Amino acid sequence: MQALNEKAITIDPVIFPLASENITIDVLRLDKIHPFISGNKWFKLKYYLEEAKAMKAREIISFGGAWSNHIVALAAAGKLLSIKTTGIIRGERPEELSPTLRESATLGMELHFISRGDFKLKKIPEDLQRPGALIIPEGGYGIKGAAGASEILSLVAKENYTYICCAAGTGTMTAGLMNAALPHQSVIAINVLKNEGLEEGARTLIENSSASLVCIHDYHFGGYAKYTAGLISWMNEFYRHTLIPTDFIYTAKLFFAMEDMVRKKFFSEGSRILIIHSGGLQGNASFEKGTLIF
Ligand SMILES: *Cc1c(COP(=O)(O)O)cnc(C)c1O
């Protein structure tokens, strides 16, 4: 199993078409850390994993859907740390597992499928109520997840930027970035899952931040894992220009939004923008070969 490599992270400048010369854009490539413990999931899991070690947990249990980057990241982290992991998965067990769940199982995760109703209530099946288990909320949402995510900004000279931009699902990473951001900075969260509770969810985890939070709701393409043929060809085009691969659930929508907002002059002259590439590339495994050029 491939080790985790924070040294592989780079900061890549990008130029969007029609962007003003007075706006600079850097991409923090967290996608390079590891193929499965991708990007922000490593940071969000960090303090949960430390808790698991401290309590000598026999097992870590968490929740997710069939395409959950959080679930496969947890499976990989458990494998690296030799801690048993269990995923409680939304819905009936399908005849064929999604690539994400197949990978999670290969990494040693025990998968339990529960009904959508029970999943909503985060019911832990009786046979999983075992002693010594640490339970991580869905998506790593929580104070510990935000604390880990706040460390993302220690990888860059953060004072150089006026905007920090990220894809947002639960808002945990957004909150972590807000907690680490400086007062003159704005965190722009692109709501990619059409999560109506995004801003409130993020604000619940924000502590003492004087940075500004702006949630943008115009780029979810219909909601979680929804996409258009246009988005897919945009991903290929973006890769051709920048050699930066994106995933269709999170980061393609983030970069698409950035390009569009730059074109529409959302960012004033002199803006220095940092975009967090939060990984998630494994999700593209659900596409037929040849759909993407990377
Ligand atoms: C999970 C995930 C996010 C969203 O993180 P939240 O903390 O839930 O908002 C963004 N990008 C990628 C690639 C992810 O896997």
The ligand as a Tripos MOL2 file, in Angstrom:
@<TRIPOS>MOLECULE
LIG
   15    15     1     0     0
SMALL
NO_CHARGES

@<TRIPOS>ATOM
      1 C1        -15.0610   15.7170    0.9260 C.3       1 LIG1
      2 C2        -14.5320   16.5980   -0.1020 C.ar      1 LIG1
      3 C3        -14.7640   17.9860   -0.1040 C.ar      1 LIG1
      4 C4        -15.6900   18.6580    0.8680 C.3       1 LIG1
      5 O1        -15.2130   18.7590    2.1660 O.3       1 LIG1
      6 P1        -16.1750   19.2320    3.3290 P.3       1 LIG1
      7 O2        -15.2600   19.4090    4.4720 O.co2     1 LIG1
      8 O3        -17.1790   18.1300    3.5640 O.co2     1 LIG1
      9 O4        -16.8760   20.4760    2.9180 O.co2     1 LIG1
     10 C5        -14.1650   18.7530   -1.0920 C.ar      1 LIG1
     11 N1        -13.3810   18.1850   -2.0320 N.ar      1 LIG1
     12 C6        -13.1590   16.8640   -2.0700 C.ar      1 LIG1
     13 C7        -12.3290   16.3190   -3.1650 C.3       1 LIG1
     14 C8        -13.7190   16.0280   -1.1180 C.ar      1 LIG1
     15 O5        -13.4970   14.7040   -1.1930 O.3       1 LIG1
@<TRIPOS>BOND
     1     1     2 1
     2     2     3 ar
     3     2    14 ar
     4     3     4 1
     5     3    10 ar
     6     4     5 1
     7     5     6 1
     8     6     7 2
     9     6     8 1
    10     6     9 1
    11    10    11 ar
    12    11    12 ar
    13    12    13 1
    14    12    14 ar
    15    14    15 1
@<TRIPOS>SUBSTRUCTURE
     1 LIG1         1 GROUP 0 **** ****
